[in-house]
């Protein structure tokens, strides 16, 4: 019996491309998936931080590719350098707050390029070049703001909500290849972009709102492992909401 058959959560023998792997959730997902046996293709914009992630990956055969995914040429170069993969996790992105009344077109355009256009077009290129293996798993990193209204995050929420539509349509289109397409919608998860969690009043206020407290990057990484592994072979076209009970 193979390890994958014995342990449905194993990623042994799978190759997984993780975008935004230089920091935050992308970094933890790359590290955790490597621990489960995956070969990681890690990509990010910051060469030094990407190397820092690469140095923490267990196992062998991993690859790092520096790329700015909002640049079409960089996306093409990434696809060309990527071997055939069994999993794709879109983690690249950043938060930019703006109430709708104060919204500037330049910010909206930037949010669209980062959070919607880049992951969708990267996925499209991987599909048409046959870089995604049959029965591959595609994961888009969403947010609870894709499901509920939150002050100040309208542009971000709009892009994440738009990805829900892409997930559903792509899941239907690729089902004949046994390919699965899902999302993960986490609530607040302290990462370096938040600064020192112990000194951050906003994070402390958020923690008080979450019955189970704030999440950790490892929690989101475990969800990614589930959706990448054979354990989720019958799950597609949905998004796993991880909110610590805040919407209750």
C-alpha positions, 0 to 999 in steps of 0.5 A: 500500500502506498503512503498516499493510499494509507494517508489520504492527507499525504502530499507525497509525490505531488508537485505544488506551485505556491504564489506569494511564497515569500511571506505570510500565508504563502510562506507557511503553506509552502513550508507545511506542504513540503513537510507533508511530502510535496515538491514545492515550486515557490514564487514571489517578488522579493528574492531575499525573502523567497530565499528565506522560505526556500531555506525552510523547505524540508525534502528535496527537488524544490524550486524557486522562481522570482516573479511579479505576477502582475507583469504578463511577461513574468507570468509567462516566464513563470509558466515556462519554468514550471514543470507539470504540477499537481497543485496550485495555491494562489497566495500573492496579494496585499491589502489596501484599505479605502472606503468607497467614497474615497476610492481612487481609480488607480487603487481599484485598478491595482487591486484588480491587477493583483487580486483578480487578473494575476491569479486568473490569467496565471491559471489560464496559462497553466491550463493551455500549456498543460502544466496542470496534471489531470486531477490537479487541485487549484486553490484561490486564497479568498477572505471572509470579506468575499462573503460579508460586508466590512468597512473600508475593504470594498475594492479588496472584497470585490476582487475576492468575491469575483474569484468566487465566480471564477472558482465555480465556473472553472470547477465545472469546466475542468471536472471532466479532467477530475480537476478540483477548484476551491477557495479558502476564506480566512478571517484575520490571521496575524502575519508580518504585514500586521506588525507586532501582534502583541502591540497592535490594538486593531488585532487585539480588538479583532481577537475579542470578536472571534469566539475561537480567537484569531487564526494562525498561518498554520491553520490556513496551511492545514486547510490547503493541505486538505484541499491539495490532498486526495482527502478532498477528492470529492470537493470542488467549486466551493470555499472553506470559510475559516473565521473562528466563529466571528460571523456567529 
